[in-house]
């Protein structure tokens, strides 16, 4: 019998567990208070030098305060009085001169400062003049506090595994309360710093012990719920803190107020139980039996415990030596636990650094301090609900990685928003805070489930130690803005992305019993209930592919913005021969004046790019079937990024056009190779899910792109911005596996077995793959000759495959020309181009989700046909809507874009399933070539409005209809195995 079975019998989530949680919440409410307290107690109000020393004459004394400041303090460039300097003598001449400009020397403040007490009665800065040259001491308070938290995490983690959870928790309560109140009544900065250090030590114990104690007392089913509920006390504390700080505006009283709940927590600890898991694992079975009996009594399950004697508990958790004392060294003694310790440390460091990088920068967005803190706090509630509903569906690992990646993305986007747009920056900062808080909610649960009971508190203590290093470094990173304003954001962004990538490498713990011993971790852990096995190798492929694929929609839609033609008129500067115009507003010129007679060159830019995409599709399709999926994908990443960045520095239009051609040529390999690689690594049941997730990368890129373009208005920087994710894709490429299907089909059986073993290891299916020898793989895909090289000519050599290639090529052409005909026409409906582009992108999400739910219900073919016909209907309706009804025309176009997007999403999956493995990449390359031919023609079709306004709509409508008719003639692929050889096509299709 396992401990989780005992918990199930005594009710793993009853009144006993709820009471324990409520008792622990009393102390936990102080954690957000103290962790974010520095935002208020160390706030720096407005200040200027104390000028009373200049009152040497009655003339100065009789002046108003504003006049005294004007003649005694120099002004900054923004017109505000200088905070750190003053004149050594009063400058009375400024009373008669409207500007405070003088060649007089200035000196640092001689007699202290005068502070604005509108918001704060007193803070650390006003108490000990921690401004100007001493401002770094003010910033250092956070680092000192979190250094205490860091060391406290390590200390209390060790003590908790050595002496038990309850005794160590009492010690942490007393330490935090004693030094917390002492810090409120210190009379010098050095003593205050020491008190805050030890306060952090005590609070660290509360943070890590309470989580473990709760998790160890609940059953598997309710671990997620308990973790989220526990994290909500943090959100509650964060919401209450700005309200308390608003009314208690003296720093000493504020510290005392936020520490006071610990007094009640010390009293309530009497009713908090010791961890029965820890007691059993340390041989204290009688006490464990006592607490389990109390749990059974409160939960009305007395009968079970009356039949279970203490001796039986000794067999629940079997350890080699019950007297053995575990320490942090045990985290690195065995390979699996060492790997877990390394990865969790990196995840906690990256998460904490980015989380507090956002949380401690509440003044950096230009909005009211209390309001920003309140928004940051309130946004945490939906983030925890999001984690609660997703962590059991997608798993801990995917949830952890996803929230960290989204945090990094929010920080990245905020770098491009101007400082004056305070509300927008605050909103995006709050969104990043939401995702980072979701990541923090998940990481406590995830880490607790990863470590075994005997070293769980050591593991969490070490992880928390790493987190506090990140928190301690965060204020220092914020100081880097002195070198470059975006340097702190860049560092936080990189750390969040890195932590998200490392999280993918951790083992999944969803529906897995908590490990009790180190041996449990080293052995393969079994799931406690029957669930679908997560295809984690495929998840890894999808995540890595997503990074590179994100740039695709940005580049494909880039011409909508870099080729935009603003209002313009002739340059009349040649008339300014006498320089009479020199004081007037200068004329802003476009890069190469592609207007009027040169308008055609501007339109041709998109066509040139997509011709490159068209030929690149053929090239990379051939290379991928010849050399494998992995190498061409890397080639596409590297060459695409190099040409795209080079394009941003073009000096002539011809150079720009050539580089855009090669950019399109290279990046098309990303979309066709990654799509096939994802499909080839998943089973039949999950192919549609992978297909829709792959297509969502396009939707995501399309949605984010207009936001980036709105803030990055220079075409060169815009091109660099949308290309930058490819660098991250290159770094993550090393974890991308080769297609085992392609390897087997080409006789590379040893390599295929290596990747299959990696897949089995990640999916916890090692037993089955060890029985499969490389020779046995030879029978899986039977081909006439394994050394045969396939090419595009094989697509037309035999009747059925020739028929298939002809129909899919025409279908891809029709879908592409209709899709891009709508997508490129963002200015043709009379509304804001950014809003139209954003709406076009947003409609893709419900369209692709609808397609996902229909693929398995009615099949691929009906969805493809229906989406095409409905897109054609929307295009037809728009022909008859008057042009002055811009809103209605845009709405209809958006609906048509949705149907067209669903058709494109279906087509990628459908085509991948139609072609055999030996030719799949050639087939996809050829289809992509036909699609890019349609895309290249789409801008030229739009030019036909000069002949007749509605002619482009008519052509696009006919193309969509034709695509629907062609799709009707293709074979259905729902629930069918992927064809491996050309012979499979001829026999079974």
N, C-alpha and C positions, 0 to 999 in steps of 0.2 A: 504494500500500500504506500502511495506517495503522499506527501504532505498536502498537495492540492486536492487529493481525494478526501482527506480528513476535513479540509476547509469546506468542501462541497457538502459534507454531511452536517457540519455545524452551521451552515449558511455563510458563504463567503462574502456576503454583502447584506448584513442585517443591521439591527439596532446597535450592536456592539461596535461594528466598523464605523457606522455613521457617528456614533458618540465619540469615538476616538478621533475621527477627522475634525469634528467641531472643536474638541479640546485643543488640538494642535493648531487650528486656524488662529486662535487667539494670539499665539506668539508669532505665527507666520505673517500676520498683518503688519508687523513692524519691519519686515524685510524690505518691501518697496519703499517704506517711509525713509529708512536710513540709506538705502542704496541710491536713491535719487535726491536725497536731502540736500546735497551740495548745490543743486540748481537754485536753491532758495537761500540757504545760510551763507553761501559764498557769492551770492549775486553782487554785482558791482553797479550801484546806482550812479546817476549823473553826478559829477563832481568837478570842482575847480579849486585852484589854490586859495588858501586863506590869505586875504589881502589886508587884514587889520593892521599889520606892521607898517603899512604905508600911511596910516592916519597920524601924520606928524603935524598936520595943519588943520585949522578949522575949515578951510576950503574943501578938503577931502571928506571931512566928517559930514558936511552938509549935503553931500551928493547922495542921490538915490543909489540903491544897490546895482541897478542896471548900468548907471553911469560909472560907478566904481569899477565894475567888471570891465567896462569898455576901455578905461584908461590904464588898467592894471594888468590885464590878461590879453595876450595876443589871440587872434582867431585862427582856426584851421581853414583849410580850403573850402569846407562845406559851410563856413560862416558861423559855426559854433565855437564857443570859447575853448581854448586849449586846456586840456585836463591836467597837464603835467608841468606847464611852464608859466612864468609870469615875468613882468618887467621889474627890474631892480628899483626903478623909480616910476612914479605916476606920470603918464604921458597926457598932460592936460590938453595938448593940441588936438587930440582925437575927439574932444567934445565939440569942436568946430569943423572937423573933417568927417565926412560920412563914412569913410573907409578906415578900418583899423589896419593900416599898412605903415610900417616904419622900419628904418634901418637899425633901430635900437636893438641892443643885445637883449637876450632873454636868459633867464636862469631857472633852474628847477625850483619847485615850490619850497619856500623857506620855512613856513610855519604851519605845515600840515595842509589839510584840505577841508573844504566845506561840501557836505553831501546833500543830495536831494532826498528828502524823507517822505516823498509822496507815496511811494510803494512800500518801502521797508523802513521800519523804525530803526533797526540796526542789523548789520550783517557782519561777517568776519572782516570784510573789506573796510567797513567803517570803524570797527572796533580797534583794529591794529594797522590801519592804513595800508592794506594790501593792494595798492594800485600803483600804476606807473612802473617804477623800477622793481617794485615788490610784487608785481602781478603774478609772477611765476610761483611765488609761495602760495598764492590763492589757488592756482591750478593744481599745485602739488598736493593739496588736501585730499583730493579724490584718489590720487595714486597712493598716498599713505594709507588711507582707509582700506582700499582694495588690496593693498599688500598685506594688511592684517587679515582680510577675508581669505586671501590666497594661502597664507600660512595656517590660518585656522582651519581651512578645508582639509589640508593634509593632516593636521594634528588630530582634529575631531574624527576624521575618517578612520584613522588608525585606532584611536581610543574606543570608538564605537564597535569595531570588530573585535577588540581585545576585551572590553569590560561590559559590553552590552549597549543597547540603544538607550534605555531609559536613564541610567546613571549619567551617561555622557550628555544626554539632552538636558538634564538638570544642571550640570556644570556649565553648559553653554548659556542657559537662561541666566544664571547668576552672574557670569562674566559679562554678558551683553548688558544686563540691567545696571550692574555696578559701574562699569566704565562709561555707559551711556549717560547716566545722570551726572557722573563726575565730569564728563566733558562739557556739560552745560554750565558748569560753575568754575571753569578754569579762568585764570587771570592773565595768562600769557600764551603766545602762539605755540611755543615749544611743548608746554604741558598739554595744550589742546590736541596737538598732533599725536602725542603719545596715547592720550585717552581714546582718540578716534581709531588708532591702530588696534588697540585691544578690544574696542567695541566691535570692530570688523571681525576680529578673531572669534568672539562669542557668537555673532550673528551667523557666521559660516557654519557653525555646528547646527544651529536651528534649521538652516536651509537644507542641508544634506540629510540630516538624521530623520526629520519629520517625513520627508518623501519616502525614504526607504521603509520606515516603520509602517506607514500606511499601505504601501505596495505589498509588503510581506504579510499583511493581515487580510488581503482580499483575494478572491479566486480569479482564475484566468479571464473569465467572461467580463468582469467588472474592472479590470486593471485600467483600461483606457478611460472609463468614466471617472474613476477615482483620481487619476492623474490630471484630468481636465478640471475637475472640481477643485483640487488642491491649487492648481495654477490660477483659478479665478480669484483666490484670496489676494494674489499679487495684483490682479487687475483692480480689485476693490480698493486695495491700499493705494494704488496709483491714482485712482479717481478721487479718493478722499484727501490725498496729500495736498494738491493745489488749493482745495477748499479750506483745509486747516491752515495752510500757509497764508491764505488770503486774510484770515482773521487774526492769526497769531504771527505778527510781523516782526517780532523780536527773536533773534536767532537762538538765544538761551532758552526762552520759553518754548520755542518750536522743537528743539531737541528733547526737552523734558516731556512735552506732549506726545511726541512720536515714540518715546521709550516706555511710557507708562503702561501699555498693555502687557508688558513682560511681568509686571507684579502679579496680575491676575493669572498669567500663564503658569507662574511658579506654584501658585496655590492649586490650580487645576491639574497639575502634573500627577497628583495623588491618584487620579482615576485613569491615567494613561497606562496601558499594559506594556509589558516587555514583549519583544518579538519572540513568538513561540518557535519560529524557524531558527533563529539564532540560538535559542536555548537548547533545542534538540541537537543542532550541529555541534554544540560545545558540551554535550553530555549531560546537560541539566534537565533531565526528562521529567522530574517531579514538578519543578516550577513550570515547565512547558504544559504539563497536564493540568496544573492549577489554572493557568490563563486560558487554556482551551476549554476547560469546564466553565469558567466565567463567561466566555464567548457563547458557549452552547446554552447557558442559562438565560442570558440576555436575549438570545435569538430563538428561545423556546425549542431547543433541540437537546434537552438534558439526557434523553434516553441513550443516545449514541455514546456519549462520553462515560456514562455509567458502565457501559460494557467494554470500554477500552482502558486497559490498565497502563500505568506509566512505562512498564518494561516494554510494551509493544511499540511505544514511540521510538525506542532506540533503534528499531529496524526501519524506521521511515526514512531517515537520512543516514546513509552508511559512509563513514569517513575512516581513513586509514588509522588516524591517531586523534582521539578526542581531546588529548591534552596539548596538541600542537597549537602554537600561537602563530597566526598569520600576520604578515606585514606587507608593505608596498613592494618588497623584493619579489614576493610571490606573483606579482602581476607580470613579471618578465621572465619567469623561470621556464614556462612551457610555451611552445610556439603559437598555438591558437590564441591563448590569453595575451601573449605579448603583442600579437597583431591587433587584437581588439583594443588593448591599452594605447597603442600607437595611434590608431585611427580615431578613437574617441577623444584622445587628447587634442588632436588637430581640429576635429569638429567643434569641440567646446571652445577652443581658443578662437577660431575664426568666427564662430557664432557670437561669442561674448564681445569680441572686439567690434564687430559691425553693429550689434544691438546697442551697446553703450555709446558707440560713435554717433548713432542717431539720437539716443536718449539724452546725452549730455550736451547736445548742441541745440538746445531749444531756443537760444537767443539768435542763432545763425540764420533764421528764416524771416526775421523782420516783423513778427507778429507778437502781440501781448504775451508775456512770459507765462502767466497763469493760464491763459486760454490755450496756448500751445501745449502745455503740460497736461491739461484736461483732455484735449483732443487725443494726444498720444496715449492717454490712459484709457479713454472710452473705446478707442479702436481695438484694444486688446480683447474685448469681449467677443466680437464676431470672429476674431482670429482663432480663439480657443474653440468656439463652436465649429468652425471650419475644420480644425484638427480632429475634433471629436467625431465628426461625420465621415472623415476621410481616412483616418489612421487605421481603421479596421477593414476598410474596403481596398485600399491600395497598398497597405502595409506600412510599417514604421519607417523602413529605409527609404521608400519612394517619397513618403510625406516629408521626411527630414531633408532629403536632397532637394525636393521641389520648393519648399519654403525658403531654404537658404539661397537657391538660385534666383528666386523672385526678389528676395531682399537685395541681392547684388544688382539685379537689373534696375530696381527703383533708385538705388544710389547712383547708378551709372547715368540714368536719364536725368536725374536732378542736377548733374554737372553742367548740363546744357541749358538750364533755365536761368535767365538773368536774375540778379539779386533783387531788382526792384519788383519782381513778380512774387511778393512775399506769400500771398495766399496760395498760389499754385505750388510753390516750393514746400509750403507747410502741408498741403494736401498730399503731395507725392511722398514727403517725408513720413507722414502718418501712415501711408500705404506700406512703405518699407518697414515701418515700425510694426505694422500688423503682421506682415509675413515673418519678421524676425521674432516676434513674440510667439507666433505659431511654431516656429522652429524650436524656441526655448521650451515650449510646452511639450513638444514631442521628444526632445532630447533627454529630459528627465526620465520619462517612461522608458524610452529606448535603452538608455544606459543602465537603468536599474534592471531591466530584463536581460541584458547581455552578461552581467557579472554574476558569478555564483554567490550563494549565501555566505560562505566562509570568508570571502574577500569583497563582498558587495559594497560595504561601506568604505573599504580601502579604495575600491575602483571609483566610486562616486566622489570620494575625497580627492583622489588624484585628478579626476576630470574637472572637478570644481576648482582645483588648484590651477590647472591650465587655463580655465575660463578667467580666473581672477588675474592671471598674468595679462590676458587680453584686455581686461577691464582697466588694469593699471596703466597699460600702454596707451589706451584710447585717448585720454586727455593730452598726452604727449604728441600723439599723431595729429590731434586737432591744431596743435601749435605749428605744424608744418605749413599751414596756410600762409605763413610769413614768407616762405620761399616761392610757393605757387598756390594760388587760391584753391585749385582743384586737387592738390596733392593728397589731402586727407581723404576726400571722397574716393580717389583712385585706389588708395591703399585699402579702405574698407570694402570697396567693390571687389577687388582681387581676392581678399580674404574670404568674403562670403561665397564667391564662386568656387574657390579652392576647397572650402569646407563642404560645399554641396557635392563636389566630385568625390571627395574622400568618403562621405556618408554612403555612397553607392557601394563601396567596397566592404561595408559591414554586413554581417549575416542578418537575415530577417528573423524577427522574434514574434511575429503575429501568430496567435494561437499555439504558442510553444510554452511548455512548462518552465517555470523559473528554475535555472540550474542551482543545485544545492552545493556541489563540490567542484573543485577544479577539474576532476576527472569527467564530470558531466559536460564541461565546456569543450574539453579536448576530444570527446567522442561526439558523434553525430547526434544531435538532439532531435527527438521525435515530436511530432505535432500531437497535441492532446485530443484533437477532434479531427474528423475527416474534412479536409478542405481541398479545393483545387490547388494544385501545385503552381506557385507563381513562376512564370517564365522569366527569371531574373536576368538570364543572359540576353534575352530580347529587350528587357527593360533598359539594360546598359547600352545596347545598340541604339535604341530609340532616343535615349537622353543625349548620347554623343552626337547622333545624327541631327537631333533637334538644334544643337548649337550652330552647326554649319548651315543647315537648311533655313535658319532664321534670316540669313542675309539674302536668300533668293528673292522673296517678294519685294524686299527693299530695293534691290537692283532692278528687278523687272518693272517696278513702278517708278523708278527714280526719275525717268524722263518727264513725268508729270510735274515735277518740281524744278529739276535743274534745267529743263527746257521750257519752263514757263515764260511767257512774254508779258511783262508788266506794261502798264500804260507808258507811252514814250512820245517824244517829239524831237525835232531836229536840234542838233547842237549848234547854238548860235555864238559860241565863244570866239569864232573868227572875227565877229563884228567888234570885239572888245580891243581894238587896236590902241586906244588911249587909256586902257585899264579902268574904264568907268564902271565896269561891272564887278570889280574885284571884291567888293563888300557884299555882293548879293549871294544868294544860296547857290553853291556850285552844282553843275549838272552831273548826275551819277550815270555812268555809261555801263552798258552790258559788256560781258567778256569779249564777244566777237561781233556785236551788232547784228545778230541773226534775226532781223526784222525786215519788213517791207519786201524788197526784191530777194532778200536772202532767207525768207521765211521757210522755203523748201528745205534748206540745209538743216534748220532746226528740227523739222518734222523727220528728216532723214536719219537723225541721230538714233531714234528708237529702232528704225528699220535696220541700220548698220549693226546695232547691238544684237538684235534678234537673228540676224543672219549668222553672226558669230555663234550664238546659242545653237542655231540650227546645225551648223557644221560640227560644233563641239559635241552635240548629242550623238552624231554618227561616229565620231572619233572615239569618244569615251565608251560608247556602247561596244565597239570593236575591241578596244583595249581591255575592257572589263571581262569579256568572254575569253580573251586571249591570255591575260596576265593575272586574272583573279580580280576580286572586288576591292581588296584593301589598297593595293599599290595605286591603281588609277584614282581612287578616292583621295589619297594623300597628294597625288600630283595635281588633282583638281583644286584642293585646298590651297596649296602653296602657290601655284601659278595664278589662280584666280585672285588671291590676295595681292600678289606683287603687281599684276596688271591694273587692278582697281586702284591701288594706292598711287601708282605711277600716273594714272589718268587724272587724279586730283591735282597733279602738278604740271599738266599740259600747258604749253606756251602758245600753241597754235591750234586752230580748229582741226586741221588735217591730222596732227599728232593725237588730238583728243579722239577723233573718229577711229583711228587705227587701234588705239589702246582700248577703246570701248568694245571694238570687235573682238579683240583677244580676251577681254574680261568676260564677255558673254560666252566665248568659245570655251573658256576654262571652267567657269563656275557651273555650267550645265551638268558637268560630271557629278557634282554634289547631289543634285536632285535625283538623277536616274540611277546612280550607283547605290545611294543610301536607301532608296525606296525598295530596290530589289533585295538588298542585303537584309533588310528588316523582315520582308515577307519570307525569305528563304530560311530564317531561323525560328519561325513560329509554327505551331501546329494548326490544323484546319480550323479548330474552334476559335482560335484567337487571331486569325488572319484579318478579319474585318476590324477588330479593335485596333490592331497595329496600323492598318490602313488609315483609319480615321485619325489616330494620334499623329501619324506622319503628316497628314494633310492639315492638322491643326497648327503645325509649325508655320505653315503658310499664312493661316488666319492670324496667328499671333504676330507675325512679322508685319502683315498688312495693317493690323490695328495700331501697333506701336510706331510704324513708320511715319504717318502724318503728324504724330505728336513730336517726333524727333525733327521732322522737317519744319514744324511750326517754330521751333526754338533755334534750330541751326539753319539760318537763312542764307549762309554763304555756300554755294554749290560745292566748292572744294572740300570744306569741312564736313558737309553733309555726306559726301561720298566716302570720306575716311571713317565717319561715324558708323555708317551702315556696313562697312567692311570689317571693322574691328573684331566682331565676334568670331571671324574665321581664324584669328590668331589663337583663340581659346580652343577652337575645334582642332587645330593642328596639335596643340598640346595634349588633347585627350585622345587623339587618334591611336596612340599606342595600346589603348585598352579595347580597340575595335577588333573583333575577331574576323577571320576570313570565313567565307561561306563554306560550310562543310559539304553542302550539296555540290558546289562547284568543284571542290577538291576531290570528292569521290568520283564525280563524272569525268575528271581528268586524270584519274589514277593516282592521286597523291593521298594514299590511304593513311600513311603515318601522320601526316599533318592533320588530316580530317579527324583521326582518333584523338589527337592532342586537343583540338578545339572542342570536341564532344566531351572529353573528360573535364575540361574547364567548365563547360555548360553544366554537366552533371554535378560537379562540385558546388557551383553556385546555387543550383536548384535542389541540393541535398538528395541527389539520386545516385550516389557513388556506386551502390551495389550493382546496379544493372549494367553500367558501362564497363565495369571491370571484366565482365564475362564476354565482352565483344572484342575480338581480335581484329587487327587491321585487315587480315585476309577475308574475314567475314563481311567486311564492308564492301568488298568487290562485287558481291551478289546483289547489293541494294540497288545500284544503278548499272544496268547492263547496256553497254554500247558496243557497236561493231569494232571500233578501234579506239583505244584510250589515248593514243598519241595523235589522234586526228585534230586538226585545227579548224574551228568553225569560223565562218565569215558571213557577211550579209547575203552572199550568193545562195547560202543554204536556205534562206527564207523563201526563195522562189523555185527551188529545184523540184519539189514534190507538190502535188495538186492541193492537198488540204492546207498545208502551211502557206502556200502561195495565196490561196483564197483568204486565209486568215490575215496575212500581212496586208493584202490589198484593202480589206474592210477596216482593220484597225487603223491603218494609216489615214484613210479618208475620215474615219471617225475622230481621230486626234486633231486633224486639220480643222474640221468643222467646230469641234468643241473649243479649240484654242482661239479661232478667229472671232467667235461669238463672245467668249469670255473676255478677251482683251479689247475687243471693240467696245464693250461696255466699260471696262476698267480704265481705258485711256481717255474716256470722254468725260472726265470729272468737271470740266468747265462748260460743258455743252448744255447744262440744264439751268444755268443762271444762278446757282447758289454758291456759297463759299467753298473753294476747292479743298481746303483742309477738312471741313465738315463733311463734304461729299466723300472724300477718300476714306475718312474714318468710318462713315456709315457703311460704305461699300465693304470695308474690312469686317466690321462688326456683324453684318448679316451672314457672314460665312459660318460663324459658330453655330447658330441654330440650324443652318442648312446642312452642315456636316453631321451634326448630332442626329438630325432626322434621317439622313442617309444611313447612318450607322444602325439605327433601330430597324430600318427597312431591309437592309441587305440580307439578313438571315430569315426574314419573314416572307418576303416576296421574291428574293433573288437579286443578283447583280444586274441582270439584263433589264427587267422591268424598271428598276430604279434609274438606270442609264437612259432608257427610252423616255420615261416620264419626265425626268429632269430636263432633257433636251426639248421636248415638246412644250413644256411650261415656260422655259426660257424664251422659246420662239414666240409664244403667245404674248408675253410681256413686251417683247420688242415690237410685235405687231400693234399692240394697243397704243404704245407710245407714238406711233406714226400719226394717229388721229387725235392726239391731245395737243391743243394749241400751245405755242411756244411761250406765251405769256403766263401760262399756268406752271411756273417753274417748280413749285413744291410738289405738285401731283406728278409731273414728269419724273422728278427725282425719286419719289416713292416707288413708282412703277419700275424705274430702272434698278433701284436697290433690290426689289423683289426678284427681278430678272437676274440680277447678279447673284442672288442667293441660289436660285435654281441652277445657274450656270456653274457656280462653285460646287454644288452637290454633284453635278455631272462630272466635273474635273476630278473631284475626290474619289468618285466611284471608278472612273476610268483608269486611274493609276493602279488600284487594287485589281480590277477586272483584267487588265492587260497582263499584269504580272502572273496571274493565274492561268492565262491562255497559252503562254509560250513555254516551251520545255526548258529545263535547266541548262542544257548545253547551248541553247541559243537565246536564253531569256534576256541577257543584257544586250545582245545584238537587236533583238526585237524591240526592247524598250528604247534603245538608241535610235532605231529607225522611226519608231512612233514619235519620239521626242523631236526628231528632225522634221517630221510632217507637222507637228504642232508648232514648232518655231517658224516654219514656213507660213503658217496661218498668222502667227503673232507678227511676223515681219510685214505681212500685208495689211494688218489691221490699221496702222496709222495712215497708210495710203488710202484705205477704204474710207476713212473719216474725212480725207481731203475732198472726196466726191460731193460733199455738201455744197461745194461751189457750183456744181452742175444742177443739183436739186437738193434742197435742205434735208429731205427725208430719205434720199437714196442710200446713205450708209445704213440706216435702220432696216431698210428693205433687204439689203444684201446680207446683213447679219442675221435677220430673221430666217431667210432662206437657208443659210448655212446651218443654223440650229435645227431646222426641220429635217434637212438632209442627214445630219448627224443622228437624229432620232431614228430615221428609217434604216440607216446602216446598222445601228446598234441592235435593231430588231432581228437582224439576220445572223447574229453571233450566237455561239453556244453558251449555255448556262454553266457556271462554275461553282455554284453554291454547294458546299459539303463534298467537293471532289478533291482527291489528292492532286498535288501539283504534278504535271507531266515532267518526266526527267529527260527523255530522249525524243528525237524526231519520230521514232517508231511508235512511241506512245500517242502522238498526235494522229498518226495515220490509222492506228488500230482502234482507239477508244473515243476519238472526238469527231 
